[in-house]
Amino acid sequence: MPLLTVLALMALPFLEVWLMIVVGGWIGVPWTLAALVSLLVLGAAVLRRAGTKAFRDADGAMRSGEPPQGGLLDPLMLMAGGVLLVVPGFVTAVLGLLMVLPFTRPALRWAFAGWARRRVRKMRDRMEDDLLARGADIPGRGPYGGQGSPFGRRPDSGGDAASPSRGRVIQGRFEPEKDDRD
């Protein structure tokens, strides 16, 4: 997959130049330049607005101590779309417009969330397989379903067999005596 990404990124400038030549031959060079400049101005405006809104949301969230209300994906998509609009070319402009338009963002958000879930699941499975190969005990995984023993609960454990804890935890606090401070 990374090889295809590298090849696509290498082919993108050639595709953009070819498309500019085709559009320039179709509508004329002045109109093509006007379209490219207007896309650049639109991208700069989107970047400025998205950056200001993201900064305001982050500042308000830090002041209140709560997570941002709208999430982080929408401002990131707006910023990425603005950058793609600023880059000269029609292919990047179409991709940027897809990220900027409000009626296409939910579909992109859904696709990105699905991709991220699959990626996290794959990384977690790979990490758990590596830990199991090293002999670690992972709750819910292992030869006995995470119970640690083929006979179910261990008699010396006071809790559930699938519990990740292996002993008693005694809650408390430590206060030094007056003689210890010297």
N, C-alpha and C positions, 0 to 999 in steps of 0.2 A: 504493500500500500504506500509506503513512503516514496518508493521509486516513481509511482504514478503521480504523486503530488509534485515531486521535483520536476518531472517531465512536463506536467501541466503548467507549472510556474515558469518554466523555461520557454514554453510555446506561447504563453500569454502575450508578451510584447509583440511578437510577430503577428499574432491574430489581431491585436489592437491596431497595429499600423495598417494591416491589410484592410480591416474594416473601415478605418478612417479614409483610406484611398477610395474604397468602394462608395462610401457615403459622400465623399467629396466629389466624385464623378457623377453621382446621382443628383445631389441637390446643390452642388457648387462649393468651392473652397470657402468663400466668405460665410455662408450659412453653416458649414461644418465647424469652422472656427468659432462662430457665435454660439453654436450648440455646446461645444466643449467648454467655452468660457462660462456660459450660463450654468452648466453642470458643476463647474469649479466653484462658482459663487454660491450655488445651492448647497454644496457640500460644506463650504466654510460656515454658512449660516446654521446648518444642522449641527455641525461640530460645536459651534459657539453656544447654541441653545442647549444641546445635550450636556455639554460640559458644565454650564451654569446650573442646570437642573440637578445633575448628579452631585455637584459640589454642595448645593443647598440641601439636598436630601441627606447626604452624608453628614453634613454639619449638624442638621437637626437631630439626626439619629444619635450622633455622639453626645450632643447636649442633653438629650432625654435618656440616654442609656438603653434605648431600644433599637432593634434592627430596623433598617430602612423599610418603609411601607411598601413601595412598589417592587422591591427586589433589585437585584443588580443586573439581571439579564437584559432588561429593556434599555437602560442607559448604555450598556456595553454594545448592544446591537445598534443603537443610534450612533454611537461614536464610530463603530466599525463601518457602518453605512456611510457616514460623513467622510471618512477617510477614503473609502472606495469611490465616492463621488468626486473627491478632490483629485484623485489620480486620473490623468487624462486618458480617455478611452471610453468606448461605448459598452464593452462587455462588463468592465468594472462598474460603470454607471448603472447598468441594469441590476447587477448584484447589490450595489449600494441602495438603489431605490427599493429593492425587495426588503432590505433591512430597515429602511426608514419609514415606509408606508405603514400606517396603523392597522390596515386590514390584512397585511401579509405577516406581520410580526407574530400573531398568535400561532400560526402554522409553523413558523420557524422556531418559535419557543418550544412547541410540542416536539418537533423533530430533534432539536438540540437536547431537550430533557431526556428523550428516549435514547439518544446516542450516549449521553453522559451516564445514564443508568446502566446501559450495557457495558460501557467502559469500566465503571466502578466495580460492577459485578465480576468482570473478567480479571481485573487487578486483584480484587479480594480473593477470588478463587486461586489465582496464581500464588499469592502470598500465603494463603492457608496451606496449599500443597507444599510449598517450600518449608513452612514451619513444621508440617507433619513429617516431612522427610528428615528434618533435623531432630525429631523426637519430641516436639512440643505437644501439649495437650490442649486441643481447641474444643470448647464447648459445642456440642452438636455435631462434631465430626470425629472421625477416628474409627477404629475397628469395632467398637462397641456402641456406636451412636452417641459418643460423647459422655457415656456414663462412667468411663474409666475402668470398668470391671465387667466381665461377662456375667456376673451374678447380680447386676443391678446396683442398688445402693450399697455403699460401704458402711459397715456397722459402726465404724468410729466417726463417721461424719454425721453431724447433727442435723444437716439440712437435706435439701433435694440433691439427688445424684447428679443432675445436670447443672447444678450450680457451679459457677466458675471459682467460688471461694473454696479454700481447703482447710479452714479452721475457724475457730471462734474469734470474733472481733469484739473487744471490750472497749466501749466508749468511755472516754474520760478526758481529763486535762491534767497538766503537770504544773505545779506551782513550787518554785524553789523555796527552801527554808531560808530564814534570815542568815544563818551561818554560811550558806553556800554562796552568798553574794560577794563575800570578801575575797 
